[in-house]
Protein backbone atom coordinates (compact mmCIF):
# COMPACT_ATOMS: atom_id res chain seq x y z
CA UNK A 1 0.00 0.00 0.00
CA UNK A 2 1.45 3.35 -1.01
CA UNK A 3 1.21 6.27 1.39
CA UNK A 4 1.55 9.98 0.86
CA UNK A 5 4.22 11.62 2.99
CA UNK A 6 1.43 13.22 5.03
CA UNK A 7 -0.29 9.87 5.69
CA UNK A 8 3.02 8.25 6.64
CA UNK A 9 3.72 11.09 9.06
CA UNK A 10 0.23 10.98 10.61
CA UNK A 11 0.30 7.20 11.06
CA UNK A 12 3.75 7.31 12.65
CA UNK A 13 2.60 10.08 15.02
CA UNK A 14 -0.37 7.92 16.00
CA UNK A 15 1.90 4.92 16.56
CA UNK A 16 4.30 6.87 18.78
CA UNK A 17 1.49 8.44 20.80
CA UNK A 18 -0.40 5.17 21.20
CA UNK A 19 2.46 2.70 21.58
CA UNK A 20 5.63 4.45 22.73
CA UNK A 21 7.50 2.04 24.98
CA UNK A 22 5.83 -1.02 23.48
CA UNK A 23 7.95 -3.66 21.72
CA UNK A 24 8.54 -3.27 17.97
CA UNK A 25 5.94 -6.00 17.39
CA UNK A 26 3.40 -3.99 19.40
CA UNK A 27 4.07 -0.80 17.46
CA UNK A 28 3.69 -2.69 14.19
CA UNK A 29 0.40 -4.14 15.45
CA UNK A 30 -0.94 -0.62 16.08
CA UNK A 31 0.09 0.37 12.54
CA UNK A 32 -1.63 -2.78 11.25
CA UNK A 33 -4.86 -1.80 13.01
CA UNK A 34 -4.72 1.50 11.11
CA UNK A 35 -3.98 -0.28 7.83
CA UNK A 36 -6.72 -2.86 8.43
CA UNK A 37 -9.25 -0.08 9.03
CA UNK A 38 -8.09 1.85 5.95
CA UNK A 39 -8.55 -1.27 3.83
CA UNK A 40 -11.82 -2.44 5.38
CA UNK A 41 -13.48 0.96 5.36
CA UNK A 42 -11.76 2.23 2.16
CA UNK A 43 -10.69 5.41 3.94
CA UNK A 44 -7.48 7.39 3.96
CA UNK A 45 -5.17 7.58 6.97
CA UNK A 46 -6.38 10.92 8.28
CA UNK A 47 -10.03 9.85 8.18
CA UNK A 48 -9.18 6.67 10.09
CA UNK A 49 -6.83 8.00 12.79
CA UNK A 50 -8.59 11.30 13.40
CA UNK A 51 -12.09 9.79 13.63
CA UNK A 52 -13.77 10.92 16.83
CA UNK A 53 -12.91 8.74 19.84
CA UNK A 54 -11.08 6.07 17.82
CA UNK A 55 -7.46 6.67 18.80
CA UNK A 56 -7.16 8.20 22.25
CA UNK A 57 -3.96 10.03 21.29
CA UNK A 58 -6.05 12.41 19.19
CA UNK A 59 -8.80 13.05 21.75
CA UNK A 60 -9.06 16.76 22.57
CA UNK A 61 -8.38 16.11 26.25
CA UNK A 62 -5.21 14.07 25.58
CA UNK A 63 -2.18 15.96 26.90
CA UNK A 64 0.32 13.77 24.99
CA UNK A 65 -0.78 15.15 21.64
CA UNK A 66 0.27 18.60 22.80
CA UNK A 67 3.84 17.35 23.26
CA UNK A 68 4.30 16.14 19.67
CA UNK A 69 6.94 18.70 18.75
CA UNK A 70 9.30 17.27 21.39
CA UNK A 71 8.94 13.73 20.00
CA UNK A 72 10.45 14.20 16.55
CA UNK A 73 14.09 13.94 17.65
CA UNK A 74 13.59 10.92 19.88
CA UNK A 75 14.25 7.20 19.47
CA UNK A 76 10.50 6.64 20.04
CA UNK A 77 9.72 8.70 16.92
CA UNK A 78 12.28 6.84 14.83
CA UNK A 79 10.84 3.50 16.04
CA UNK A 80 7.27 4.57 15.20
CA UNK A 81 8.32 5.74 11.75
CA UNK A 82 10.16 2.45 11.21
CA UNK A 83 7.07 0.45 12.27
CA UNK A 84 4.89 2.51 9.92
CA UNK A 85 7.28 1.98 7.01
CA UNK A 86 7.56 -1.77 7.69
CA UNK A 87 3.78 -2.24 7.74
CA UNK A 88 2.91 -0.13 4.71
CA UNK A 89 5.71 -1.52 2.54
CA UNK A 90 4.68 -5.11 3.35
CA UNK A 91 7.96 -5.91 5.12
CA UNK A 92 6.21 -7.44 8.13
CA UNK A 93 3.29 -9.75 8.76
CA UNK A 94 0.33 -8.64 10.87
CA UNK A 95 0.97 -9.53 14.55
CA UNK A 96 -2.52 -8.21 15.38
CA UNK A 97 -4.03 -10.99 13.22
CA UNK A 98 -6.44 -8.69 11.41
CA UNK A 99 -7.43 -6.59 14.43
CA UNK A 100 -9.38 -3.41 13.84
CA UNK A 101 -9.37 -2.27 17.48
CA UNK A 102 -7.09 -2.35 20.50
CA UNK A 103 -6.96 -1.07 24.03
CA UNK A 104 -4.86 -1.11 27.13
CA UNK A 105 -7.10 -3.11 29.48
CA UNK A 106 -5.50 -1.82 32.70
CA UNK A 107 -5.59 1.84 31.65
CA UNK A 108 -9.13 1.50 30.32
CA UNK A 109 -10.37 -0.08 33.55
CA UNK A 110 -8.58 2.57 35.62
CA UNK A 111 -10.26 5.37 33.68
CA UNK A 112 -13.81 4.07 33.94
CA UNK A 113 -16.13 4.59 36.92
CA UNK A 114 -16.96 0.90 37.40
CA UNK A 115 -13.51 -0.30 36.26
CA UNK A 116 -15.17 -2.28 33.50
CA UNK A 117 -14.22 -2.60 29.85
CA UNK A 118 -16.28 -0.99 27.07
CA UNK A 119 -19.37 -2.83 25.86
CA UNK A 120 -17.72 -3.50 22.49
CA UNK A 121 -14.94 -5.52 24.18
CA UNK A 122 -15.62 -9.25 23.81
CA UNK A 123 -13.00 -11.77 24.93
CA UNK A 124 -13.91 -13.94 21.92
CA UNK A 125 -12.87 -11.10 19.59
CA UNK A 126 -9.31 -10.92 21.01
CA UNK A 127 -6.72 -11.73 18.35
CA UNK A 128 -3.52 -10.94 20.25
CA UNK A 129 -2.07 -9.49 23.43
CA UNK A 130 1.21 -7.66 22.83
CA UNK A 131 2.87 -5.58 25.51
CA UNK A 132 0.14 -3.63 27.30
CA UNK A 133 -2.29 -3.76 24.36
CA UNK A 134 -5.09 -6.20 23.64
CA UNK A 135 -6.02 -6.42 19.95
CA UNK A 136 -9.52 -7.32 18.75
CA UNK A 137 -11.73 -7.68 15.71
CA UNK A 138 -14.67 -5.79 17.17
Secondary structure as UniProt FT lines:
FT   HELIX           5..19
FT   TURN            20..21
FT   HELIX           24..41
FT   HELIX           45..49
FT   TURN            52..54
FT   HELIX           56..58
FT   TURN            60..61
FT   HELIX           63..67
FT   HELIX           68..71
FT   TURN            72..73
FT   HELIX           75..88
FT   TURN            89..90
FT   TURN            95..96
FT   STRAND          101..103
FT   HELIX           105..110
FT   TURN            113..114
FT   TURN            119..120
FT   HELIX           123..125
FT   STRAND          126..130
FT   TURN            131..132
FT   STRAND          133..136
//
